[in-house]
């Protein structure tokens, strides 16, 4: 007589197979979730590190431009000093994109409203100042009264901006610090204050200087 499979035998095989499949599924889910968390952490560290570097470069920009504006003010009719100052201005203006990145890195953090600009953003401000400073003092003899007044106004403005930028006090980059920056803090308020100061002046371009951001026909 042929043997008949026992129902209890089938059940005894089904239970361990099901358990094994569940364990394999759980291990797979844990693995993929851990990979997801690792990738998310890496992105946060990368983003926070970019903000920290942008903060450092923002401080360098405002300090460097300020030093060279003062050199222009002290140049008298010395063309050598003027040329040196203008070369320094070109060099420090190269950090302008980092100033923009620092400001935008703060956008919406600390529960703040999104950044808005009435007149100009950071890059527009910096390009207008650079174009004006490059125009000033391209003639022989001492600086004109109009040029001196403009330089004095920029010296005051950049002194304020440098003071605000110095409120960014992070001095090292590591994973923990990069993620901490993303949680907000006073640096966000500083970035918003920088944006407000750069946007508040009715006119930044020196009289007679064309807007460098407008394409020529």
C-alpha positions in Angstrom: 0.0 0.0 0.0 1.4 3.4 -1.0 2.2 5.8 1.9 0.2 9.0 2.2 2.1 12.2 3.1 1.2 13.3 6.6 -0.4 16.8 6.8 1.5 17.3 10.1 4.8 16.6 8.2 4.0 19.3 5.6 3.2 21.8 8.4 6.5 21.0 10.1 8.5 21.9 7.0 6.4 25.0 6.2 7.0 26.8 9.5 10.9 26.8 9.4 11.0 27.8 5.7 8.6 30.7 6.4 10.7 31.7 9.4 13.9 31.6 7.3 12.3 33.8 4.6 11.2 36.3 7.2 14.7 36.4 8.7 16.2 36.9 5.2 13.7 39.7 4.4 14.4 41.4 7.8 18.1 41.3 7.3 17.7 42.7 3.8 15.5 45.5 5.1 17.9 46.4 7.8 20.8 46.4 5.3 19.1 48.7 2.9 17.8 51.0 5.6 21.3 51.3 7.1 22.6 52.1 3.6 19.9 54.8 3.3 20.9 56.3 6.7 24.6 56.2 5.7 23.8 58.0 2.4 21.7 60.6 4.2 24.4 61.3 6.7 27.0 61.7 4.0 24.8 64.2 2.2 24.2 66.2 5.4 27.9 66.2 6.2 28.7 67.4 2.7 26.1 70.1 2.8 27.2 71.3 6.3 30.9 71.3 5.2 30.0 73.4 2.2 28.3 76.0 4.5 31.3 76.1 6.8 33.8 76.7 4.0 31.4 79.3 2.5 31.3 81.0 6.0 35.1 81.1 6.1 35.4 82.6 2.6 32.7 85.1 3.4 34.8 86.5 6.3 37.9 86.5 4.0 36.0 88.4 1.3 34.7 91.2 3.5 38.0 91.6 5.3 40.0 91.5 2.1 37.9 94.1 0.2 37.9 96.4 3.2 41.7 96.3 3.4 42.0 97.3 -0.2 39.3 100.0 0.0 41.4 101.5 2.7 44.5 101.2 0.6 42.7 103.1 -2.2 41.7 105.8 0.3 45.3 106.2 1.4 46.7 106.0 -2.1 46.8 109.8 -2.7 48.1 110.1 -6.3 50.3 107.0 -6.0 49.3 104.9 -9.0 51.3 101.9 -7.7 49.1 101.8 -4.5 46.0 102.1 -6.6 47.0 99.2 -8.9 47.9 97.0 -5.9 44.6 97.8 -4.3 42.7 97.0 -7.5 44.5 93.7 -7.9 43.6 92.8 -4.4 39.9 93.7 -5.0 39.8 91.4 -8.1 41.3 88.6 -6.0 38.9 88.9 -3.1 35.9 89.4 -5.4 36.5 85.8 -6.5 35.0 84.8 -3.2 31.7 86.3 -4.1 30.0 83.1 -5.0 30.9 81.7 -1.6 29.2 84.7 0.0 26.1 83.9 -2.0 26.4 80.2 -1.0 26.7 81.2 2.7 23.6 83.4 2.5 21.5 80.9 0.6 22.7 78.1 3.0 20.8 79.9 5.7 17.6 80.2 3.7 14.6 79.1 5.8 16.6 77.8 8.7 15.8 78.7 12.3 12.1 78.8 11.2 12.7 82.0 9.3 10.8 83.1 6.3 12.5 82.4 2.9 15.0 85.0 1.9 13.7 87.8 -0.4 15.6 90.7 -2.0 14.1 94.1 -2.9 17.1 95.5 -4.8 19.9 93.0 -5.1 21.3 89.6 -3.9 24.8 89.1 -2.7 26.4 88.5 -6.1 24.7 91.6 -7.6 26.0 93.7 -4.6 29.5 92.3 -4.9 29.7 92.8 -8.7 28.4 96.4 -8.4 31.0 97.2 -5.8 33.8 95.6 -7.7 32.9 97.5 -11.0 32.8 100.7 -9.1 36.1 100.2 -7.3 37.8 99.2 -10.6 36.5 102.5 -12.2 37.6 104.8 -9.4 41.1 106.2 -9.6 41.9 105.3 -13.2 43.0 108.9 -13.8 46.2 110.7 -12.9 46.3 113.0 -9.8 44.5 112.6 -6.5 41.1 111.0 -6.1 38.1 113.3 -6.7 35.7 114.3 -3.9 33.0 112.1 -5.4 35.5 109.1 -5.4 36.5 109.7 -1.9 32.9 109.9 -0.7 32.1 106.7 -2.4 35.1 104.9 -1.0 34.3 106.2 2.5 30.7 104.9 2.2 32.0 101.5 1.0 34.5 101.4 3.9 31.7 101.9 6.3 29.5 99.4 4.6 32.2 96.7 4.5 33.2 97.4 8.1 29.6 96.5 9.0 29.5 93.5 6.8 32.8 92.2 8.1 31.6 92.6 11.7 28.4 90.6 10.9 30.4 87.9 9.1 32.7 87.5 12.2 29.7 86.1 14.0 30.3 82.9 12.2 32.7 81.3 14.7 33.0 77.7 13.4 36.7 77.0 13.1 36.9 73.4 12.2 35.2 70.8 9.9 34.3 67.4 11.0 31.2 65.2 10.6 29.6 66.3 13.9 30.2 70.0 13.3 28.9 69.8 9.7 25.7 68.3 10.9 25.4 70.7 13.8 25.6 73.7 11.4 22.5 72.3 9.6 20.5 72.5 12.8 20.8 76.3 12.6 22.1 78.7 15.2 23.3 82.3 15.2 25.1 81.9 11.9 21.7 81.8 10.3 20.8 85.2 11.8 24.2 86.5 10.7 23.6 85.4 7.1 20.2 87.0 7.0 21.7 90.2 8.4 24.4 90.2 5.7 21.7 89.8 3.0 19.7 92.7 4.5 22.7 95.0 4.6 23.7 94.2 1.0 20.1 94.8 -0.1 19.3 98.0 1.8 21.4 100.6 -0.1 19.4 102.4 -2.7 22.5 102.7 -4.9 25.7 100.8 -4.8 27.1 101.5 -8.3 29.4 104.6 -8.5 27.9 107.3 -10.7 28.7 106.7 -14.4 29.5 103.0 -14.0 27.5 100.6 -16.1 25.8 97.7 -14.5 28.2 94.7 -15.2 25.3 92.3 -15.0 23.4 93.8 -17.9 24.2 92.4 -21.3 25.1 94.9 -23.9 22.9 95.1 -27.0 
